[in-house]
Amino acid sequence: PAAYDGVIAVTATDEKDKLMPQANRGSYVFIAAPGVEMLAPVDGGIDVVTGTSFAAAIVSGAIANLLHAAANHDAGWIEDALAQTASDLGKRGRDNDYGFGLMNAKAVLAREH
């Protein structure tokens, strides 16, 4: 599903901003977010989890915060905000490993206007 048109494809990084070995790679990757050894709620407690699904949840949460702060903007504006504020990792510019780079949630929210 990450490669479908209209989807913001997310890949996962570790605490050193390196790609998770099993992470999504390809021209469809849009952005990276932490996804290795993350704490998540599980069965009334917490557990350590790893995967692109957890990285995607972080990006989804940032987008939800952005929509709340700047509801008058469209999906294209949100994509531009994510891309322009990402911390470039890997090859310079957008690449097949990190997309535009590591999402910077604070910088995205600062662009709300």
QUIKA-V138198 format. One record per backbone hydrogen bond with DSSP energy under -1.0 kcal/mol. CO is the residue of the C=O (numbers start at 1). NH is the residue of the N-H. E is the energy in kcal/mol with one decimal. If there is no record, write none. Layout:
# QUIKA-V138198
{{CO:NH:E} {CO:NH:E}}
This chain:
# QUIKA-V138198
{{1:4:-1.7} {4:7:-1.5} {7:9:-1.1} {9:30:-2.2} {9:31:-1.9} {11:33:-1.9} {12:20:-2.5} {13:35:-2.6} {13:36:-1.1} {14:17:-2.0} {18:14:-2.3} {20:23:-2.4} {26:29:-1.7} {30:100:-2.8} {31:11:-2.1} {32:103:-3.0} {33:13:-1.9} {35:51:-3.1} {38:49:-3.2} {40:47:-2.2} {42:45:-2.2} {45:42:-2.1} {47:40:-2.4} {49:38:-3.2} {51:55:-1.3} {52:56:-2.8} {53:57:-1.5} {54:58:-1.4} {55:59:-2.0} {56:60:-2.7} {57:61:-2.3} {58:62:-2.0} {59:63:-2.5} {60:64:-2.4} {61:65:-2.3} {62:66:-2.2} {63:67:-2.9} {64:68:-2.1} {65:69:-2.1} {66:70:-2.6} {70:73:-1.8} {74:78:-1.8} {75:79:-2.6} {76:80:-2.4} {77:81:-2.5} {78:82:-2.6} {79:83:-2.6} {80:84:-3.0} {81:85:-1.3} {87:102:-2.6} {95:99:-1.4} {96:26:-3.3} {98:101:-2.0} {99:95:-1.8} {101:32:-2.8} {102:87:-2.9} {104:108:-2.2} {105:109:-2.3} {106:110:-1.7} {108:111:-1.1} {109:112:-1.5}}
